[in-house]
Amino acid sequence: IIDEHRLIFSTAVKLFNSDIDITPQTVGGKTSDEIFKICKSMVDLTPSSVEWTGVWELIKNSAAIDRAREYIDQIKTDAENMSTDIDFLRCKAEKLVGILSNKRRKNVFDYNELQIEYIQNLGTPRKFVDFGIDKFSKTARCPQNGFVVIGARPSVGKTALALQFCRHLGKSLRVGFFSLETDRKTIMDRLNAASAGVPLEKLQDGNLTPLELEHVICAARQKLNFKIYEASGYTPEQIRSDIVKDRIDIAVIDYLQLIQNTNKKYDEYERVSYASTFLKNTTTELNMPIVALSQLNRNVTKYEEPDPSDLRASGQIEQDANVILFLYVPSDDELNYDTDHQDEFRWLKIAKAKEGKLGKFKMIFEGKYQLFRLGWDYFTEIENEFDVFEQEVLKG
């Protein structure tokens, strides 16, 4: 039998070097029917990884129970000694709980193990969310578990921008668009105006030429992993439930201030603060990005440059977000050469980016087609306030 094992091993090496799967059939085909039977019996008798995992769990549990018995006896003895300090007993009881809870906590990591993992991944580039506008995505650098907030006044185009992101992301990811205000038919009008290049007004009126109809049908053939949720009245828990149930990779919420809460006593500030923190925690727990659209305070016009303090209802949003974006119309001073087309231009401002740069992109919004594209010189960097302060200190 030793000679047969050697034959099996040498044959397996040759198969491996030839990039051929090593199975009883391939080994037997290179040797004999007898060798095939031996290999087949080995496969049948060898425990699977699932069985080994079960054995390992039994051994761990048995060892934990043995250690627990020792601690229980010690605690009993110490408790009978009235002079024993109560805090001492409490510490022993807590250690007993730790022994019985022998499963590794998912949120606790050993420093040395993390360093090994870090060294192993050196040279591997970090992945950031690709929103479909290349230069913007590389500048904002939204992490794969990031919470992104897009703020704008009504009718500036924040929903159109979010849907444009969804159309791109849906080509490779499962996208969930949670609409707390707009119905699915209106959303589909906007999506098809952008993807088919047909004016939104003509889609709404149903007044299409044969060519435009053909364009819409062609656009509809594109398959996207994209679900639209009519989520009016949703709570954060309902959003999370649908994300988990449908295995969504990235969620877009339109918009944050409309998310409800089961506690009817909450005022708007408490309700929005809770929703913001809940969504931020969801990105961490599920390791996925969430994009939430946000209203701005009423005193901010669509021509003013907003900052994070202008997000409506709660300062918690500013704290929770990894990336904060603002969409607004440039003022007359910024467009002194083309004020006739002012409503076609937008600033897309990166007001917060933990991993990226702060700055503004000049965008062109084709409202007729609900489509954004980069315009002018594409990026103006904003100096970090701390850097400016540090430079002034060095000068002075």
Number of C-alpha atoms within 10 A of each C-alpha: 7 7 8 13 13 11 15 20 13 13 17 20 14 14 17 12 8 9 9 12 12 14 15 20 17 15 23 19 12 15 15 11 14 11 20 20 14 17 19 15 12 12 13 10 9 9 10 10 9 9 11 11 11 11 12 12 13 12 12 13 17 12 13 17 15 11 14 18 12 11 17 14 11 13 18 11 12 17 14 9 10 9 8 12 11 11 9 11 16 12 11 16 15 10 14 20 12 13 18 14 12 11 11 8 8 6 6 7 10 7 9 9 9 11 11 10 11 12 9 10 11 9 8 8 7 10 10 17 18 19 20 14 14 10 14 20 15 15 18 28 21 24 22 19 22 25 27 25 27 26 29 27 22 13 11 21 21 23 23 21 18 19 22 21 18 26 19 16 21 18 14 12 15 19 27 25 23 23 21 20 13 16 14 13 10 12 17 14 19 26 23 21 25 25 19 18 17 23 20 20 15 15 19 14 8 10 11 16 11 8 10 17 16 13 17 19 13 12 17 14 8 9 9 17 16 20 16 15 17 15 20 16 13 17 17 20 16 14 20 17 12 14 20 12 9 12 13 21 22 25 23 24 23 25 22 27 23 22 23 22 20 11 9 8 9 13 11 17 14 16 23 24 18 20 22 27 17 15 23 22 15 22 20 14 11 15 15 18 26 23 25 25 21 25 20 23 16 10 8 15 15 19 17 14 18 22 18 18 14 19 25 19 21 19 16 18 27 19 13 20 23 23 24 29 27 26 26 26 26 20 17 13 8 11 14 10 10 10 15 10 10 17 16 17 25 27 24 24 26 24 19 23 20 15 14 17 19 22 22 21 22 20 22 20 23 16 19 16 21 24 20 20 13 20 15 10 9 12 20 12 13 13 11 11 8 9 10 10 10 11 10 10 9 7 6 6
